[in-house]
Amino acid sequence: MTIVFIPALVVVLVAKEKEAGRELTREEVESIRDSATAIRVPIETARDMVRERGYLDIDPENVWKEWLLHKKMTADN
């Protein structure tokens, strides 16, 4: 079993940052992660969900580091 965020955590963070009109702080990112909706599913189901989404979500254990990486990668495009 593994945890999957619904909607994807990265989607929630992008929306919250747009709503705030500024960059989120580490504390805000961690708080959003802690209050986001998540479900526990079998690993096979999680893999199917990733395939359907077309992208990997941010790892909640490394949320701040991966959020900064996501922002850097999307800014470069």
C-alpha positions in Angstrom: 0.0 0.0 0.0 1.0 3.6 -0.7 -0.4 7.0 -0.2 -1.7 9.0 -3.2 -2.8 12.6 -3.0 -6.1 13.5 -4.6 -5.7 15.9 -6.4 -2.0 15.5 -6.9 0.0 17.4 -4.3 1.9 19.4 -6.9 -1.4 20.6 -8.4 -2.6 21.7 -5.0 0.6 23.6 -4.3 0.5 25.4 -7.7 -3.1 26.5 -7.1 -2.3 27.7 -3.6 0.7 29.7 -4.8 -1.4 31.3 -7.5 -4.1 32.1 -5.0 -1.5 33.7 -2.7 0.0 35.7 -5.5 3.5 35.0 -4.1 5.9 32.2 -3.5 4.9 29.9 -0.7 7.1 29.5 2.4 8.4 26.2 3.5 6.0 26.2 6.4 3.1 26.9 4.1 4.1 24.1 1.8 4.4 21.6 4.6 1.1 22.8 6.1 -0.6 22.3 2.8 0.8 18.8 2.5 -0.3 18.0 6.0 -3.9 19.0 5.3 -4.2 17.7 1.7 -6.5 14.9 0.9 -4.8 11.6 0.5 -5.8 8.0 0.1 -4.0 4.7 0.7 -4.1 2.4 -2.3 -2.3 -0.7 -3.5 1.0 0.1 -5.3 -0.4 -1.2 -8.6 -3.3 1.2 -8.4 -0.9 4.1 -7.6 1.1 3.2 -10.7 -2.0 3.2 -12.8 -3.0 6.6 -11.4 0.5 8.0 -12.3 0.1 6.7 -15.8 -3.4 8.3 -16.1 -2.1 11.6 -14.8 1.0 11.5 -17.0 3.4 12.7 -14.3 4.8 11.8 -11.0 3.6 13.7 -7.9 5.8 15.4 -5.4 7.1 13.0 -2.7 5.4 14.1 0.5 8.5 13.1 2.6 10.6 15.6 0.6 7.9 18.1 -0.2 10.0 21.3 0.2 13.0 20.1 -1.8 10.8 18.6 -4.6 8.5 21.7 -4.6 11.6 23.9 -5.2 12.8 21.5 -7.9 9.4 21.5 -9.6 9.4 25.3 -9.6 12.9 25.5 -11.1 12.0 23.0 -13.8 8.8 24.7 -14.8 10.5 28.1 -14.8 13.2 26.9 -17.2 10.5 25.8 -19.7 
